[in-house]
Amino acid sequence: MTPAADAPRSPAPLPPAAEKTLADLSETAVLGRIFPRLPTASAQLLGPGDDAAVISAPDGRFVVTTDMMIQGPDFRLAWSTPHDLGWKAAATNLSDVAAMGARPTALVVAIAAPPSTPVSVLEGIADGLRDCCEALAPGCGVVGGDLSASDALTLAVTAFGDLEGRAPVLRSGARPGDTVALSGRLGAAGIGLELLFHRGVDALGVPDRDRANALKLTHPTEVAAQLTPVPPIASGPLAALAGATAMLDVSDGLAIDAGRIARASGVCIDFDSGCLGERLEVALGGGEDHGLLATFPPDVVLPPGFRRLGTVAAASASTVGTITVDGAAHDQGGWDPYRGWDGAAG
């Protein structure tokens, strides 16, 4: 029905207000919107606002690690939300601290972004950092960082951890006869990456937001394992307390990372195929699950969360650093930042 000509008309909706971008605000104003969203570290003695932060180190020592995420090689904006990026940037660094047997205490975060980036993107990243710390490492917070401009969105996170009086767990302590065990997922992130590269792109192979969102509904576990990993942070200190002889974060692939323990320790690592699941190559080469791979003396009861994957074996001069599966040699495929994926799914 057509309304009468003299019927009252509803006012035309106002156009949405243009969202503020980084170029619209000063660095101080942007920080003023980010800082309230970030978690405060319980070890913080002096937080953001000065030239450097001050954090307590009751042990007299601390562990420190850093990692970068760059738009393009490390993430796609069509696949990851800002919250996802903040979460993953925190999770990957927290996992490296835990792999030393330490408790994460503080993060320093640097972000470089195009000036046209909406401020809400940085707010979303801050929310992801906060939520990850609160979920995986309560008491860990962001104590400082930096903002800059760049053509590609880039996140650089430095993480600190407290050894709490324990010796750090290195990669070089594995001994023949030790049990090889893992805490965390194995292969899910590799499957998620495979799905995104094959079904989260358009006909030209360009990452597509709608297709990625559909995958998040149909394959939530695998896609989340890739975009928002949940490393077993608490397992790191537990492994150290149980007497772990070596440990690392599985970020580049189980085979390549196990090879790093084997080379550092002068041994060979043999995996039991029955412990690796149905998709053997995904388990060995998929990477980015950020589980904790550790070795334990054979008489040690594995701490909660760890499951056996194999055994440390003695090595000759020609087999030091090698990986075998059921006694047969296996390639150490995985992620290399200068070569990409080698032998891994996706």
Beta strands, then each sheet from edge to edge (+ up, - down):
strand 1: 44-46
strand 2: 54-55
strand 3: 63-70
strand 4: 103-113
strand 5: 141-149
strand 6: 154-162
strand 7: 179-183
strand 8: 246-250
strand 9: 268-271
strand 10: 291-296
strand 11: 306-313
strand 12: 323-325
strand 13: 328-330
strand 14: 334-336
strand 15: 340-342
sheet 1: 1+ 2-
sheet 2: 3+ 6- 4+ 5+
sheet 3: 8+ 10- 7+ 11- 9+ 12+ 13-
sheet 4: 14+ 15-
end
